[in-house]
Amino acid sequence: MTFKGFRFALLATAACAVPHGAMAQDSAAADATSDEASREIIVTANKRSENVQKVPSSIAVVGAAELERKNIAGVEQLGNAVPGFVYRGGFNPTNTSLSIRGISTLSYSRSIEPSVGTVIDGVVIGLQGPNLFNFNDVSRVEVLRGPQGTLFGINSSAGILNIVTEDPGNDLSVKVGASYAQRDQVDLYGAVGGPIAGEKLRLRVSGFYKRYDDFVDNLNTGESLNGDEQYGLRAKLIFEPDDLTKMTINADAAWDRSDCCSPVFIKLVPGRSNAFDTQFYGPLTPESNQINLPGSTFSKSNGFGFSAQWDRYLGDYLLTSITAYRDYYIEAETTVVQPSLILPSNFATAKQSQLSQEVRLASPTGGTFDYVVGAFYFKQLKSGSIDQKVRLRANGFQQHNHLNFADADNANYALFGEGNIHPTSNLTLIAGARWTKFQVSFRNIGLPRDPGYFVANLAPGETIQDSVSAEKWSWKLGARWQMTSNDMFYATVSRGIKGPAFNTLATNATGPQRVRPEVATNYEIGFKGSLFDNHVRTSLALFSTTFKDFQTQAVDTDPITGLRTFILVNAGSIRTRGFEGSLNLYPTDTTSIDASVSYIDGKFRDFPGGQCYSGQTAAQGCVGGVQDLKGAPLPANPKWSFNIGGEQVVKFAGAPFDGFVNLNYNWRGKIQWDIFQDPEAIEDSVGLLSGAVGIRAKDRRYSLSLFAKNLTNKFYTNGLRPGTAIVGFIPLDYRRQVGVKLSYNY
């Protein structure tokens, strides 16, 4: 076989990973009218601006054009462009989680670090879940898969969501947009940017407002739930006094008010659901937008932050410093959906503040050796309360009543670096390491239950407190072979660390639960290539990752009262392995097609102390209230998922605008939402078809479109909650949603 034939075979092999679509490994498909230069996707995953096709790691990139085309306004819809990326809903924003390669944060303990890290404009976001950030003024979103840490201030065991916002340009620019969709969804956004004192001082200011009506019907009160109103502002100031210095100031603030988040009724479970369930859920329609709550559900949150980045060239070396502070507060009321309880009330507050400092030095490239080294400091304080007032059973006996306060203090100190040796022009050897010192402390104050009182007893209760520190090394080794200027092989092995933590949720547990650091070791090989002047671009990555001392949530049972509460434990080990592939085609200047696929086989390898699911018998493996979960699949992980879409532009000669039509089909396989493997918490596979038709100015100044989400009207959820009955969290497009969008750019 000739080298040219071998190259075509490789590209065909990567494309064959796309029979159902291909993984959005670099899924930022350019617009149909893009030229070759704009099809080159530039990322900063290695702390340098470089073509994603040259980066030796698995990265999904969703650019601004694709975000707009697929109507992705926030992280909760990102899975529509990145197969294998899962957003899991919860009772409030801090109960949600993100999953990459089957790994997510399976606990709400305040001291735990997220498995999937989030970075916005170089700043680490310490709190998992809150979705106050809107994608309206985003340049691109990078999903970095696998352990990270040798180039980032943040250390992540599963991956990183890296969000890069738009910079102010040298010319005045204006962007405004508005959309309206069913369920009274309104989205407004705008941005203005440009020079304010020549090209040396530039400013960009953006804002957004979005709202939608309550769309979950509460038959108990006759009111509706789960509506939301959110708005925010962001400003970016860039000052370049000379050719060697650049200073960037970022500031943002956002507010959210919602009647969220109530799950909806999915189904009763024969043989498990009791008379109360039948009475409570019987009038409801399964798999609908109905629930029967005897109380209220709401959340109020706000957050703000600012950062200062200083870049200075020292000869050919680039020195970067990023200083940042962020603050977040939420209060939420959740009603328990169990008919055997009356007067249910779960009121919680949470506050988070963080301070971070990162310093990096990047050497010049083009020689035999180049590197990036840095130091990182991160300090985070979390505090909050949970007020679970009296809940009475139908027979008059109290089930639970307590008031709990908890705070957690996390500090990270790290030194990191990664270097590249180029023994030949085509071969690069990669080595990186990171030393991290973790310091974690917590305090938990639980006030005792009072069976004769209708509000939480405020008498002093037991205080549980503890602290721990640990020093850990993570590293990366690899090689990259640039076969041609367009084709590249790579192989890497890396280790990521997630720091120690405490169980701050142990409201009924007898003492603190200290959990060990989580260690992930990832093996990965991949290929990236392109043909025909970048009109065909493809990539393929195969991986196998083993996690030791995986941190997850379990349930603790009070030996006296039988009451259960969530706790945090080490689950032994898990393994996730599979592949991701992508294919981008630009057959003409008016046609673009992107396809992507993900296969993730994630399983517990060692978890002997898993809690039994509701109704599980000894014959099904439940002994003494626990089960062995060895071999069980990871929760919130569809084994197969794929995405395929494209856009066709229709040229109108003599008109100032062109027409366009785009379609996107996103499919995910069946998914087990319950870590304890309740068979009733398995959701069937679902495919979602979305699209738009409209007109766009030839110079792209304006566009008007009619769009639709979930065209085939498929019911689906963002997570199921098992019990004697099954409930689930539904997104806004749980059924077909049609709308209109108008945008203007100058």
C-alpha positions, -999 to +999 in steps of 0.1 A: +000+000+000+013+034-009+016+061+017-013+080+000-034+049+001-025+043+038-035+079+046-069+075+028-074+042+048-067+060+081-092+087+072-117+061+061-112+042+094-119+073+114-149+081+093-162+046+098-166+055+135-194+076+121-220+052+108-244+067+133-227+101+133-193+110+148-181+123+181-178+161+182-141+158+188-137+190+170-173+196+162-172+233+156-183+231+120-178+263+102-207+280+085-216+267+050-201+298+034-168+297+053-136+297+034-106+274+042-090+298+067-122+300+088-125+262+089-092+261+109-103+258+145-080+275+170-080+264+206-060+272+237-061+237+253-023+236+256-022+273+268-010+283+233-032+292+203-030+263+179-050+244+154-072+218+172-060+192+146-025+196+160-034+191+196-026+155+209-057+150+230-094+145+226-112+179+224-147+188+213-150+224+202-183+241+196-179+276+181-202+305+182-217+297+148-226+262+158-240+273+192-263+297+173-272+271+146-282+245+172-299+269+196-275+260+225-279+288+250-262+271+280-244+241+293-276+221+298-280+218+260-243+212+252-249+175+247-268+183+215-235+191+200-211+169+220-221+132+223-210+117+256-214+150+274-244+147+298-261+173+319-280+159+349-309+178+364-316+183+401-339+200+426-319+232+423-289+245+403-264+233+429-278+197+426-270+194+389-239+178+375-219+174+343-205+142+329-176+135+305-168+100+294-193+086+319-177+104+349-196+130+369-197+144+405-221+119+423-224+139+455-236+173+467-212+175+496-199+210+500-163+199+504-161+178+473-143+190+441-161+185+408-149+157+386-155+178+356-139+212+360-151+245+345-129+273+334-142+306+320-117+329+304-088+312+323-106+313+357-114+281+376-150+279+387-150+260+420-187+253+423-203+225+403-238+229+388-249+266+388-259+276+353-259+314+356-235+316+326-252+322+293-236+313+259-248+344+242-214+361+238-191+331+237-164+327+211-162+289+216-167+261+241-139+235+245-146+201+261-113+186+271-117+149+278-097+129+303-076+139+333-062+175+332-037+194+353-002+197+338-012+228+318-042+241+338-044+257+372-073+234+379-067+197+385-095+175+371-100+137+371-126+135+343-122+166+320-126+203+317-153+225+302-133+255+289-154+285+279-139+314+260-158+347+257-156+372+228-128+398+230-134+434+220-120+441+185-102+470+169-134+481+152-168+489+166-191+459+166-227+455+177-246+422+182-283+420+193-308+392+191-342+382+203-362+350+201-396+338+212-407+302+215-436+281+229-440+281+267-435+318+265-397+315+263-381+348+257-344+353+250-328+387+246-291+394+242-268+422+231-232+431+230-212+462+219-175+464+216-146+483+201-118+508+208-124+535+233-090+551+232-074+540+200-065+504+195-046+503+228-078+504+250-108+483+239-140+474+257-168+449+252-200+449+272-227+422+268-259+414+285-287+388+284-323+383+296-342+351+294-374+338+309-400+311+303-433+304+320-440+276+344-445+244+325-451+218+352-487+215+363-491+210+401-525+193+405-524+196+443-524+234+444-536+242+409-505+263+403-477+257+378-440+253+385-405+254+370-406+287+353-374+308+353-362+343+349-325+351+345-305+381+335-268+391+335-241+415+324-205+410+314-177+434+306-142+428+292-116+456+290-083+451+272-054+475+275-022+471+254+001+499+262+028+485+239+036+455+217+049+434+247+021+439+273-016+431+274-039+435+304-074+420+304-101+429+330-132+407+332-163+414+353-197+397+353-228+394+374-260+374+370-293+368+388-318+340+387-353+336+401-373+305+394-401+282+406-377+254+401-370+225+401-398+201+406-396+166+390-427+153+372-445+120+376-431+092+354-448+060+365-459+037+394-440+005+400-462-026+403-454-045+435-435-016+450-459+014+449-481+015+480-516+027+486-503+062+494-485+063+460-517+052+442-537+079+460-510+105+454-500+097+418-531+079+405-548+110+390-516+120+372-507+111+336-475+091+333-446+107+313-463+141+312-456+175+328-477+168+360-469+165+397-489+165+429-470+187+455-485+198+488-459+226+491-438+251+472-407+249+451-385+278+442-349+290+440-332+324+441-295+328+432-270+354+422-233+354+414-206+378+404-169+377+397-140+396+383-105+387+370-074+405+360-050+389+334-016+403+327+004+390+297+040+402+292+066+391+268+101+388+283+121+384+251+105+354+234+090+341+267+054+349+276+046+355+313+009+353+323-007+361+356-045+356+363-060+369+396-097+362+402-125+364+428-160+349+425-190+348+448-223+328+446-254+326+468-286+305+465-316+298+486-341+271+476-372+255+488-379+219+478-411+199+485-407+161+490-429+142+466-440+114+489-477+110+497-470+095+531-458+129+543-477+161+549-463+196+556-431+188+538-405+215+537-368+215+527-353+250+528-316+253+520-291+281+516-256+279+502-229+305+497-196+301+479-167+325+475-133+318+459-100+335+453-075+322+428-041+331+415-023+315+386+011+323+371+025+307+339+056+310+318+055+298+282+087+293+263+091+302+226+083+274+201+101+263+170+131+248+186+140+214+199+124+220+233+094+241+244+075+241+276+048+258+298+054+259+336+032+275+363+020+279+399-015+279+411-033+289+443-070+284+450-090+291+481-127+284+484-152+288+512-186+271+511-213+274+538-250+268+540-279+253+559-306+227+555-339+232+573-361+201+570-391+209+590-417+184+604-430+158+580-458+137+594-468+103+582-505+097+576-507+078+609-495+109+628-460+098+635-432+121+626-407+109+600-380+136+601-372+170+616-338+186+617-318+218+611-283+215+598-255+240+593-223+231+574-193+249+560-163+237+541-129+253+534-108+241+504-073+253+495-051+241+467-014+249+461+001+236+429+032+236+407+027+223+372+044+221+338+045+203+305+073+201+279+077+190+244+109+176+229+111+175+191+139+150+181+127+153+144+105+177+126+077+151+126+080+135+161+072+152+194+077+136+229+055+150+257+061+150+294+043+169+321+039+168+359+019+185+387+024+186+424-007+196+444-012+202+481-048+198+492-061+213+525-097+206+534-117+213+566-153+212+574-178+218+603-212+203+605-237+214+632-268+192+634-297+202+657-316+173+673-351+162+662-380+171+684-410+148+678-435+171+695-427+203+677-438+217+643-406+236+636-370+226+639-357+226+675-331+253+679-315+238+710-277+234+705-268+202+688-237+182+682-209+198+662-188+175+639-156+190+625-124+177+609-096+187+586-072+169+563-043+177+540-027+156+513+001+160+487-003+143+454+015+140+421-002+138+387+015+135+354+013+130+316+035+112+291+030+109+254+041+112+218+028+129+187+038+119+151+029+144+124+027+121+094+020+150+070+011+186+075-025+176+078-024+141+095-013+133+131-011+103+154-008+106+191-006+084+222-007+095+258-010+082+293-020+106+321-030+107+357-054+131+373-062+138+410-094+149+428-086+160+463-099+145+496-133+155+510-157+151+538-193+142+540-210+175+548-244+159+541-244+135+570-274+149+588-282+116+604-249+099+603-231+092+635-198+109+627-177+124+599-170+105+568-135+113+554-130+102+519-096+097+502-084+115+470-098+101+437-070+090+413-077+086+375-052+070+351-060+074+314-046+057+283-054+072+250-044+069+213-058+091+185-056+102+149-066+136+134-065+143+097-079+164+068-082+162+031-089+184+001-077+217+015-096+211+048-129+203+030-128+170+049-117+168+086-118+138+108-106+125+141-107+094+162-097+087+198-097+055+218-093+056+256-093+035+287-095+052+322-093+036+356-104+054+387-092+044+422-111+055+453-138+070+432-158+095+453-196+089+452-227+093+471-243+065+492-270+063+518-266+060+555-294+044+576-300+055+612-299+022+633-325+036+657-350+055+636-344+038+603-341+072+586-318+076+556-295+104+546-269+109+518-233+104+527-200+105+507-179+074+503-150+060+483-164+034+459-132+014+453-125+015+416-143+020+383-133+018+347-145+036+316-133+029+281-145+036+246-139+059+216-149+092+201-149+102+165-158+131+143-163+139+107-167+174+092-175+178+055-176+210+034-185+196-001-194+231-015-192+267-003-229+265+006-230+231+023-216+219+056-221+185+074-209+175+108-212+141+125-199+128+157-202+096+178-193+084+213-191+050+228-185+048+265-185+016+285-183+026+322-186+001+350-179-002+387-150-026+393-152-026+431-181-012+451-192-038+477-211-014+500-237+000+476-271+009+490-300-014+479-326+002+457-362+005+468-379-029+468-347-049+461-348-084+475-321-108+487-326-128+455-317-096+437-285-091+457-297-070+487-282-084+519-284-063+551-294-032+532-264-032+509-254-048+476-222-055+456-222-032+426-192-048+409-198-049+372-227-024+374-229+004+348-220+040+358-251+062+362-259+091+339-239+075+311-255+064+277-232+038+262-238+050+227-246+086+216-242+104+183-250+136+165-254+144+128-264+177+113-257+202+086-267+234+069-276+242+033-274+278+020-297+287-009-283+316-029-308+342-041-293+361-070-301+398-070-314+397-034-296+412-004-301+380+015-298+342+011-319+314+024-308+286+047-320+255+062-303+234+089-311+202+107-295+184+137-303+150+150-290+140+184-294+104+197-285+089+231-288+053+241-306+040+271-293+054+303-293+042+340-298+073+361-296+055+395-262+047+410-278+019+430-291+003+397-328+005+402-342-011+370-371+013+370-346+042+367-335+032+332-346+056+305-350+043+270-330+056+241-342+088+225-335+108+194-341+145+191-345+162+157-341+200+156-338+225+129-343+260+114-353+277+082-347+313+075-329+341+056-295+357+063-279+388+048-252+381+024-228+401+046-243+382+076-255+415+092-289+401+100-309+369+100-345+358+106-354+322+112-381+299+123-367+271+145-379+240+162-366+218+189-376+182+194-396+182+161-407+146+165-422+154+200-402+128+219-407+128+257-373+127+276-358+137+309-325+150+323-326+125+351-349+100+369-353+097+406-364+062+418-384+052+448-418+036+454-428+057+424-405+071+397-402+109+390-380+128+366-366+162+357-377+175+323-361+202+302-381+230+285-381+210+252-395+178+268-420+181+240-419+199+207-410+236+209-413+260+180-400+296+179-388+325+159-354+342+161-340+376+149-304+387+151-284+417+139-246+421+137-226+452+128 
